[in-house]
């Protein structure tokens, strides 16, 4: 039985690996011109698969130009993961929507992928006869100011080039430039000649209206010497020689901001815009003192994240707001940049009942349809309940009169009499003690005010919000008035407490600085503070004679 189990275990492991394996397919681009090649990548992590995928289903629609295999071994958290990739260069035979069919390898199959093949201009150009030439094009001839225009540079070469090729940096006055993705390389047939293509794309954002000129770009490269020495008299450039080619200058018309756009709104020219929000936790069952994190995300197609404005803050009565730093990110797509801005804020309810959050509205200009649009989040209401874990002292002025029986009244009279006797006794002892030369203080059963002040000083100077809050509460319990009353009459203390509460409720607590709080505690007006009888000198006080 043991031998049978030992033989069956490897088979079960291999079966589990095969069940979890898959063959994923991807392309380097989903839109290309006729005559251009596209790279199909097949990837699997199944170590039990051998051989290569069956490429027969590709033959009706594609010409397979080349295939190469790449094996990789990655280590993540101590686990080794082996992957195998097949990179297949395909030349579409038809224009329009062309489907790359599923490919089979063993028991797994890839998913189909659709690519768009656009018919290119087939007119013969003088440049197409050159061994190396450069082509520059814009996706549109006119844009609004600060809107996106995409510049595409393609370098064609029908001969091999050394690796010393270079392109002049793209510099345009009064325009902001962002490179879109990495450099692409593929092949294209021109007049029956196979050309290698090097493609670079840039997003251009003009900063002023008027006519903007895209300056010519110069490409330099050295041709590979593949001809015999006796062919030096052949026509065309000499192999092994440096060649420079330049593109043509391209004009771009930059339109000003439309007159119908609101004057007080940030200028946002975009192809599309989306606004969303999320809560953590969901605010359905919210109580006083709970911390709610609200995230607002603005995603814009056609603008960089640095161009996106700040979203309206949640300034509502009954909510304390502690914002975090915004999170900016950019994503490069076939249609340009997609910028996103995420703003997170911690909201802490300070009262019960209904709290209304206003509508969040963003005004922007739709450059695709050329009109003004509004994107907004609807208003919502938070229902905040009382928190039973929070003990709130009821002010004396809010006590309601009640019926008191005779027994309760008798106890009040007795307690009042005892209080009067102890007061007289205390006054007599004080009168006797004031004529004594000096007395020593009785030993305290708890920490002295001086010790508590030292605790506040150490915690605040260490920038520790949790320890500072604990020391502050212990000190406040020995004061003649509450911490809220002291903050109400002393503005620096109120501001310092707001900063401390913000550090406790938000994610920025590690950046809290306690110097302002310690300075406010030390500078509370003298008449309202509890002084240590010892004072700074450590000597007992002298009674007046």
Buried (B, 14 or more C-beta within 10 A) or exposed (E): EEEEEEEEEEEEEEEEBBEEBEBEBBBBBEEBBBBBBBBBBBBBBBBEBEEBBEBEBBEEBBEEBEBEEEEEEEEEEEEEEEBBBBBBBBBBEEBEEBEBBEBBBBEBBBEEBEBBBEEBEEEEEEBBEBBBBBBBEBBEEBBBBBBBBBBBBBBBBBBEBEEEBEBBEBEBEEBBEBEBBEEBEBBBBBEEEEBBBBBBBBBBBBEEBEEBEBBBBEBBBBBEEEBEEEEEEEEEBEBEEEBEBBBEEBEBBBBEBEEEBEEEBEBBBBBBBEBEBEBEEEBEEBBBBBBBBBBBBBBBBBBBBEBBBEBBEBEBEBBBBBBBEBEEEBEBEEBBBBBBBBBBBBBBBEEBEEBEBEEBEBBBBBBEEEEEBEBEBEEEEBEBEEBEEEEEEEEEEEEEEEEEEEEEEEEEEEEEEEEEEEEEEEEEEEEEEEEEEEEEEEEEEEBBBBBBBBBBBBBBBEBBBEBBBBBBEBBBEEBEEEBEEBBEEBEBBBBBBEBBBBBBBBEBBEEBEBEBBBEBBEEBEEEEBBEBEBEEEEEEEEEEE
